[in-house]
Amino acid sequence: MKLQLIIEVWKKGQWFLARAPELDFVSQGRTPEEARKNLMDVINIQFEEMKDMGTLEEYLLEYGYEIKDDELRPQSEMIGFEKSVISLT
Protein backbone atom coordinates (compact mmCIF):
# COMPACT_ATOMS: atom_id res chain seq x y z
CA MET A 1 0.00 0.00 0.00
CA LYS A 2 1.30 3.48 -0.88
CA LEU A 3 1.01 6.49 1.42
CA GLN A 4 1.07 10.12 0.33
CA LEU A 5 2.43 12.42 3.02
CA ILE A 6 4.48 15.52 3.66
CA ILE A 7 7.69 15.29 5.67
CA GLU A 8 8.87 18.44 7.42
CA VAL A 9 12.48 18.58 8.58
CA TRP A 10 13.47 21.02 11.32
CA LYS A 11 16.79 21.74 12.98
CA LYS A 12 16.71 22.07 16.77
CA GLY A 13 20.11 22.58 18.31
CA GLN A 14 22.32 19.80 17.01
CA TRP A 15 19.38 17.50 16.18
CA PHE A 16 17.14 17.28 13.15
CA LEU A 17 13.45 16.56 13.62
CA ALA A 18 11.35 14.94 10.91
CA ARG A 19 7.59 15.29 11.19
CA ALA A 20 4.67 13.92 9.22
CA PRO A 21 1.99 16.51 10.08
CA GLU A 22 -0.89 14.54 8.54
CA LEU A 23 -0.16 11.59 10.83
CA ASP A 24 1.16 13.47 13.88
CA PHE A 25 4.39 11.41 13.97
CA VAL A 26 7.82 12.87 14.82
CA SER A 27 11.31 11.44 14.92
CA GLN A 28 14.84 12.77 15.24
CA GLY A 29 18.33 12.11 13.94
CA ARG A 30 21.81 13.57 13.75
CA THR A 31 21.31 14.39 10.05
CA PRO A 32 18.20 15.24 8.00
CA GLU A 33 18.49 11.87 6.25
CA GLU A 34 18.69 9.97 9.55
CA ALA A 35 15.69 11.87 10.91
CA ARG A 36 13.64 11.00 7.78
CA LYS A 37 14.72 7.35 7.93
CA ASN A 38 13.80 7.16 11.62
CA LEU A 39 10.42 8.73 10.84
CA MET A 40 9.71 6.11 8.19
CA ASP A 41 10.69 3.38 10.67
CA VAL A 42 8.28 4.85 13.25
CA ILE A 43 5.46 5.02 10.71
CA ASN A 44 6.03 1.42 9.56
CA ILE A 45 6.19 0.07 13.12
CA GLN A 46 3.09 2.00 14.23
CA PHE A 47 1.10 0.99 11.16
CA GLU A 48 2.05 -2.67 11.62
CA GLU A 49 0.93 -2.58 15.26
CA MET A 50 -2.34 -0.81 14.38
CA LYS A 51 -2.93 -3.31 11.57
CA ASP A 52 -2.44 -6.21 14.00
CA MET A 53 -4.87 -4.58 16.47
CA GLY A 54 -7.41 -3.88 13.72
CA THR A 55 -7.34 -0.09 14.25
CA LEU A 56 -5.34 1.12 11.25
CA GLU A 57 -8.26 2.01 9.00
CA GLU A 58 -10.02 3.85 11.85
CA TYR A 59 -6.83 5.81 12.59
CA LEU A 60 -6.35 6.78 8.94
CA LEU A 61 -9.95 7.92 8.58
CA GLU A 62 -9.63 9.96 11.80
CA TYR A 63 -6.56 11.70 10.39
CA GLY A 64 -8.28 12.53 7.11
CA TYR A 65 -7.08 9.78 4.76
CA GLU A 66 -9.07 7.73 2.30
CA ILE A 67 -8.07 4.37 0.88
CA LYS A 68 -8.38 4.19 -2.89
CA ASP A 69 -6.84 1.61 -5.24
CA ASP A 70 -4.27 0.42 -2.67
CA GLU A 71 -3.16 4.02 -2.05
CA LEU A 72 -3.70 6.16 1.05
CA ARG A 73 -4.60 9.70 0.04
CA PRO A 74 -5.11 12.69 2.31
CA GLN A 75 -8.51 14.33 1.85
CA SER A 76 -6.88 17.74 2.26
CA GLU A 77 -3.70 18.98 0.65
CA MET A 78 -1.11 21.56 1.68
CA ILE A 79 -0.69 23.97 -1.19
CA GLY A 80 1.97 26.21 0.32
CA PHE A 81 3.46 27.80 3.37
CA GLU A 82 5.39 30.93 4.19
CA LYS A 83 7.57 32.32 6.92
CA SER A 84 6.20 35.55 8.31
CA VAL A 85 7.09 38.10 10.95
CA ILE A 86 4.27 39.79 12.80
CA SER A 87 4.27 42.58 15.35
CA LEU A 88 2.83 41.72 18.71
CA THR A 89 1.11 44.50 20.60
Secondary structure, DSSP 8 states (H G I E B T S, - for coil): -EE----EEEEETTEEEEEETTTTEEEEESSHHHHHHHHHHHHHHHHHHHHHHT-HHHHHHHTTEEEETTEEEESS-------------
